[in-house]
Amino acid sequence: MTELTHPLTPDWVSPPGDTIADRIEELGWSQRELAERLGYTTKHVSMLINGRAPITEETAVRLERVLGSTVRFWLEREAQYRDSLIKQEQISLLSEQADWLKVLPTSDMIAYGWIQKFTNKGLQVAECLRFFGVATVEAWRLRYANAGAAFRSSETFAKDGAAVGAWLRQGEVKAAELSCEPFDQKKFKAVLKELRSLTNESDPAVFVPTLIRKCGEAGVAVVFEPAPKKCPVSGAARWLNKRKALIQLSLRHRSNDHLWFSFFHEAGHIALHSKSSSFIDIDGSGLDDEKEKEADRFARDILIPPRDAQRLYEIGRSAAAVEAFSKEIGIAPGIVVGRMQKEGLLPWSHLNGLKTRYELKRRS
């Protein structure tokens, strides 16, 4: 990624006095002559030029009369200078907290385009604070360092809290960019049945926009974002507010059986469970919870309805038989293979060629 520099926080700050000095040089005046024309002492003029004395409203009026331009110009020049001084001071203070960057998955956040890269440590800390939408590192610790505390998840989360918190935050950022209708539970359940047919589409460039659009019409934002290192998540489901839910998928599993099951599992949490609950699915967590089981059943039954699932024990192990069955029930063969493997009807090594491997590109 190309390194960027911050346009508002240069390493140097130009006081309004530079403009005054340039102007009197053009006019061929000394500081003494300017002092006489302004009605100030030479000491005060020297302080104005060196930035040690501020340009007040009265001074701006006098500068307008003597050097030209406008009162507004001189006051804005002063305001910009003071603003730059404050920012420079803050960046210097933030550089003292650069160790925080080691806690975050900073390299992945930069690589994924979540944040810009800066060589100045203070600017990098400021950029990360901007990403998280917090003013201080202390505020980040309160809200994101243990973000999993608000989720139904296993203790596995604790050791990866900062990375998972960053991933969750990126979901919030991207969801804010998606236009959604107010959540409608009935409509959302109907949409999910429609989306089942998208499992037959092998090109993410086709099914992802449709998935996002249709869910948005029912009040659910769907976000695909890669997981940074030490973030072993497959998906998350939560409510951003009472009118908008979020399903976030990590792209961790790229085969169609995993991805679609993860999507419908998270959708099950949104469709079935309270708006006060949040869920995050962490690989290897071993979380055995009734709501997780409900979400599993919801996903399983949408993808292969119970009346059809009974026939899985009868179709045999051949690729041709699986493909014929899949076509009959309108679902991708890879999903049938995944279900049969899960239930022990096929070895994990068998018929994986029927699964589709996605190369999902991040949305800009």
DODO-786193 format. One record per atom (N, C-alpha, C, CB): x, y, z negated. Coordinates in steps of 0.2 Angstrom, whole numbers, plus 5000, padded with zeros to 4 digits. Last residue first. Glycine has a CB too. Layout:
<rotors>
XYZ...
</rotors>
This chain:
<rotors>
492549885010492949955008492449995005493149985015492449725005492049775008492449845006491349785005493649595009493349645004493049695008493949674999493149445017493549505017493249555012493549535024493349275015492949335013493349395013492549325007493349145023493849195022493449265021494349195028492748985017492649055019493249095018492049085014492548825023492948875019492848945021493748845019491248715021491448775025491948815020490848815028491248535021491148595018491448655022491548595011491548425028490848455029490748515026490348405027492748375023492748405029492048445031492948365034492448305012492548375011492648415017493148385007492148165011491748215016491848285014490948195014492948134996492548115001492148165005492048054999493548164984493948164990493548154996494548114989492648134974492748204975493248214982493148234969491448014980492048034977492248104978492647984979489648024977490248024982490848044978490148084987488848024966488647984972489247984978488048014975489148104956489448044956489247994962489348004950488648234956488248174952488548104953487548174956489548304963489448324956489048264952489048384956489448244975490048234972489948244964490648284974488148294979488248214978488948204974488348184985488448424979487948404974488048324973487248414977489348434990489548454983489148434978489548534983488548385000489148354998489348364991489748365003487648495001487448425000488048384997487048395006488548595005488148594999487848534996487648644999488948555018489448555012489148565005489848615013487748565026488048495024488448495018488348465029486548695021487248675024487448605021487748725022484848655024485348675020486048655023485348645012483648595028483748665030484348695026483248715029483248465028483048515022483248585023483248485015483748425040483048415038482848455033482948335036485148445038484748485044483948475042484848455051485448355028485548435027485148475032486248455028485248235034484848255029484848335028485048215022486248245044485548235046485048255040485348165048487348245036487148305041486448305043487648295047487348125030487248185026487048245030487948205023487448035041486848035037486748095033486847975032488748075046488148085050487448085046488048025055489548035035489448105037488848115041490148135041488947915024489247935030489048005032488847895036488347865012488947905012489247925018489547865008486547875009487247835010487747885010487147805017485347915005485547925012486247895013485648005012484847884992484647834997485047855004483947844998485047984983485247914981485147864987484947894975484448094988485148084988485448014987485448144984483048094986483248054991484048054992483048084998482948184975482748114974483048064980482048094973483048304981483548274978483548204976483648314971481748334986482248314991482848284987482448374995481148374975480848314979481248294984480148344982481948474969481948404966481648354971481448414960482848564982482248554978482248484975481648574982484348624983484048564985483448544980484648504984484348764979484748734985484548674987485548734983483448774968483348814974483748784980483648884973484048674959483348664962483248714968482848674957485248734956485248664959484548654963485348614953484948854950485348854956485248784960486048864955484148804939483848854944484248854951483848924941485148734933484548694935484248744941484048684930486048834929486248784933485648744936486648724929485148914920485448944927485648884931485948994925485048814910484448844914484648874921484048894910486348804906485948744909485348764913485748694903486448934900486848914906486548854909487548894903485548924890485348974896485848954902485549044893486148824882485448814885485348864891484848814880487848784885487348834882486648824885487548904882489348754884488748714885488248754881488948644881490848794892490248824888489648784890490148904891492048774898491648714894491048744890492148684890492948844904492748874898492348814894492248934898493348824917493648784912493448804905494348794912493048994922493248924924493548884918493748924930491749084916492449074916492649004918492749094909490449184919490649114920491449114921490249084926489549294909490149284913490349214913490649334910488049384906488349324907488949324911487849274910486949474895487449474900487849404900487949534899485349524889485849474890486349484896485649404890484349604890484749624885485349574885484449624878483449554899483849614901484349634896483449674903483349374898483249444895483649494898483249444888483149264912483349284906483349364904484049264905482849234926482549194920482649234913482849134920483549314935482749294936482449264930482749244942484849324931484449384932483649364932484649414938485149184930485249224924484749284925485949244922485049154944484549124939484549164932484849054938486049224949485449244951484949214946485249224958487149134945487049204942486349234944487649254945486749024953486749024946486749084942487448984944486849074966486149054963486149044956485848994967488249094966487749154967487149134964487749164975488748964964488949024959488449074960489649044960488248894975488048874968488148934963488348814966488948964985488248974985487948954978487948934990490348934982490149004982489349004981490349034988490348784982490548824976490248894976491248834975489948764995489648734989489748764983489848654989490948835003490248855003489848824997489848835009492448884995492048834999491348844998492248764997493148964987492948994994492548944998493549014998493149034971493048974975492748984982492548924971493449164969493849124967493849054970493849114959492549274972492949244978493449184975493249294982491849324961492549334961492949314967492849304955490349414960490649354962491449364963490349314968489049484951489749494954490049424954490049534949487549554951487849494952488549504955487349444956486549674941487249664945487349584945487749704943485049774942485449714939486049704944485049644939484149904937484649884942485049824938485049944944483249954928483049954934483549924939482850024937483949974916483249934916483049924923482749964912485649944921485149984917484449944918485050054920486449834923486749904923486249954920486949924930486449674917486049734919486349794918485349734915487349534925487149584919486649634922487749614916488349404928487749424929487549474923487149374930489849334937489549374931488849394933489949424928491049214941490449254943490249284936489949224946492249154939491949134945491349184947491649064945493849194931493049204932492849184939492849274930495149214925494849144928494149144928495049094923496249314926495549324926495249264929495349394929497649314928497349304921496649324920497749344916497549424942497849364938497649364931498649374938495849474947496649484946496949424943496749544943494749414959494949414952495649424952494749354948493849514972494349464970494549464962494949464974492149534973492749564971493249514969492749624966490549574979491149524979491749554978491149484987489049604972489649634973490149574974489949684968487349654973487849604974488549624976487549544979486049724963486649734967487149674967487049804964484349714964484949674962485549694966484849604962483149754969483449784963484049754960482849784958482649704981482349684975482649704968482349604975483549764990482849774991482449754985482549744997484649694986484649764985483849784985485049814989484549574992484549574985484349654983485149544982484649615006484049585003483949584996483949515006485949665006485349705008484749675005485249715016486749555003486749624999486149665000487449665001486449465013486349445006486349515001486949405003486849535024486149515023485949505016485949455027488249545022487849605022487049595021487949645029488549405022488649445016488249505016489349465015488249335034487849325028487949375023487949255026489249395043488549395045488149385038488349335050490449385038490349445041489549455042490749465047490549245035490349295029490149365032490949305024489949125044490349185045490049235039490249215052489049015044489749005042490149065042490048955047487448985038487849035042488649025039487649105041486748905029486948875036487448925040486348865040486448985019486948945018487248905024486748885013485349055022485949085024486549045023486049155020484248995017484448975024485049005026483849005028484149055004484348985005484548975012483848945002483449175005484249175006484549105007484549215000482149145002482349165009483149155010482149235011482249124989482049074993482249085000481349054992482649254985483149204984482949144988483149184976481449324987482049344991482549284991482449404989480649284977480449264984481049274988479949314986481349334966481349264966481149244974480749234961481149474969481849444968481849364969482249464962479849484967480149494974480849464974480149574975479749464953479349424958479649424965478549444958480549564948480649494947480349454952480449474940481249704954480549674954480649594954480149694961482049854951482049784950481349754950482449754944482049984963481949964956481849884956481349994953483249964976482549974974482549954967482049944978484950024978484449974976483750004974484749934970486450054986485750084985485250024984485450124991488050054979487450014983486850044981487549934981488950114971488950134978488350104982489550114982488850044959488650114960488550144967489050154955489549924962488749924962488449994962488549894955490849964962490549954968489849954968490849884970490949994948491150044953490750034959491850054953490649874942490149934941490349984946490349954934491649794947490949774949490549834947490749714945492749854940492649864948491949844950493249814951492449804927492349874929492349894936492949914926492749674929492049694927491949764929491849684920494049684930493649654936492949674935493749574936494449734918494649774924494149744930495349764926494149634910493849694909493949744915494149734903494949534914494249524915493849594914493949474910496149594909496049574916495349564918496449514918495949604895496049664899495949644907496749684898495649464891495149514890495349574895495149544884496249344890496249374897495749434897496049324902496049284878496749294880496749334887497049234881494549284877494949324873495649344876495049294866493949184885493949254887494549294884493349284887493949064878494449074883494549144885494249024889492749064871493349104868493949104873493549064861491449094883491849054878492449094876492148994881490049204884490649164887491049134881491049224890488949314886488949244884489449214887488249214885489649484882489449424887489349364883489949424893490149574875489449584876489249534881489449654880491449524874491049524868490349534869491349574862492149554885491849494885491349484879492349434885492849674883492249674886491849614886492349694894493949724875493549664873492849664876493449654865494349834882494849784880494549714878495249814874493249914885493449864890493949814887493749904896492850004874492349984879492549924883492250044883493950024865493350014862492849984867493050084860495050044874495049984870494349974867495550004864494650164880494650104884494650044880495250104889494850254870494150244872494050174876493850304876496250244869495850224864495050204866495850274858496550304881496650234880496250204875497450224879495250424886495850404882495950324882495850434875494150434894494550494893495250474890494250544889493550324907493650344900494150394900493850284896493350254919492850304917492950324910492250284919494250174925493850144919493350194917494250124913494950264933494550204936494050174931495150144937495450354925494950374929494550314932495250414935496450274919495850304914495250324919496150364910497250254930496850204927496350224922497350154923497650384932497350354937496950294934497750334943498450404920497850454921497350414927498050524924499450314922498950304916498350344918499350334910500050374933499750304934499250294928500350254934500450494928499950494933499650424934500250524940501450444919500850484917500350484921501150554915502350384928501950344924501350384921502450324918502550414945502550454938502050414934502250524939502250344956502850324953502850354946503450354957500650274959501050334957501750304954500650384953499250204968499950194965500350264964500350144969497550204965498150224969498750214965498050304971496450054963496750124960497350134965497050114953495949954971495449984965495750054963495449934960496649894980496349954982495949984977496049954988497249774977496549764979496249834981496149734974498549824973498449784979497749774981498749714977498149884961498349924966498349894973499149944965497749774953497249834954497449884960497149874948498949704953498349684957497849734958498049624953499649794945499849774952499349744956500449724951498949794933499049854937499249834944499549894934498049724923498349694929498449744934497849644932498649804907498249794913498549754919497949864915499749804900499249764897498749754903498849804891500649894906500849824906500249774903501449814901500050014903499949984910500249914911500450024915500350044891499650014892499649984899499150074891501550104891501550034889500850004891501750024882501350234893501450194899501450124897502050214902501150344884500650284883500750234889499950304883501850444888502050414882501650354881502050464876501150494899501750454900502050414894502250494903500250574893500050514895500650464896499550514901500950694891500750654885500550584887500150694882501150734904501750714900501550674894502050784898499850754908500250704911500850684907500350724918499550864899499250804898499550744901498550804901500450964905500550944898500250874897500250994894499850964918500550944917500650924910500951004920498551014914498650954917499350924917498450954925498951144909498651094905498651024908497851114904499551204921499951194915499651144910499951264911498351204929498951164931499451154925499351194937497651304922497351234923497951184925496851234929498451414924498351384917498051314917497851424913498351424938498951414935498851384928499351484934496951444940497351384943497951374940497451394950496851564933496451504931496751444934495751504933497551654941497751644934497451574932497551704930496851644953497551624953497851614946498051684956495651694949495751624951496451604951495351614958496051834946495851784941495851714942495051804939496451874959496951874953496751824948497051944951495251854966495851824968496351814962496151854974494351944959494251874959494851834961493651854964494852064963494852044956494851964955494352084952495852054978495252064974495352044967494652024977497052144987496752084986496152094982497152024983498152264979497652244984497452174982498052234991499052324970499352274975498852254980499652224971498152414963498852434965499152394971499252424959496852364962496952434964497652454966496852484958497152234958496752254964496852324966495952234963497752264946498152234951497852244958498252154950496752314938497252354940497652324946497752364934495952194938495652254940496252304943495152294935496752114931496552094938496252154941495952034938496852174918497452164922497252154930497952114920495452144914495752214915496352214919495952244908495452014914495052044918495252114919494352044915497251954913496551964910496152004915496552014903498451854915498051904919497351904916498051894927499551824901499051804906498751864910498451764902501251814900500751854899500151834904500851924899502251724906502151724899501551764896502751744896502451734919501951684917501851684910502051614920503351824924503651754922503151714919504151774917502551924927502851894933503151824930503451944935502151964914501651944919501951904925501252004922503352004908503051944906502451914911502651964899503652114916504052054916503751994914504752074912502552194912502552174919503052114920502852234923502952214899502352174900502352154907501752224899504152284900504152224897503552184899504252234889503752404906504152354910504152284907504852384911502052434902502752434900503052394905502852424893500752494913501052444908501752464907500952374911500152564924500052594917500252544912499352604916500452524937499952484933499752524926500152414932501452614940500852614944500252584940500952584951502452574931502152644931501552644934502652694934502652444935502452454928502152524928502952454923503152464948502552434947502252444940502652354948504352524944503852564948503252534947504052564955504952414937504852474934504352514938505552514933505152324947504652304942504552374938504952254937505252414963505552374957504952364952506052424954504652384980504552414973504952374968503852424971504452344993505052374991505052414984505252424996503352274997503252344996503952384995502752364991503852144996503652175002503552245002502952135004504052144982504652144986504452164993504852064987502752144978503152204976503852204981503352214969502352014982502052074985502452134984501352084981503151924975503251924982502951994985502851864985502751954962503451974964503551974971503951914961501451914963501551984961502252004963501451994953501651774965501251814970501451894969500551804970502251744953502651734959502351774965502651664961501351764943501851814944502251804950502351814938500551654943500351704947500851764948499651744944501751514943501351564940501051614945501751594934501751354949501851424951501451464947501851424959502451204943501851254942502051324944501551244935502951044948503151114946502451154946503651144952502450924951502950924946503150994944503650884948500750944954501350934956501850944950501550994961499250894954499750894948500450884950499550834943498450884964498250934959498750944954497550924956498750774972498750844975498650904970498250854980499850644969499250684966499250754969499150674959500350534982500550584976499850624975501050634978500450364985500150424986500350474980499350424986501150234995501150274989500850344990501850274985500250115004500650175004500550214998500450225010500449945000500050005000500450065000499550004994
</rotors>
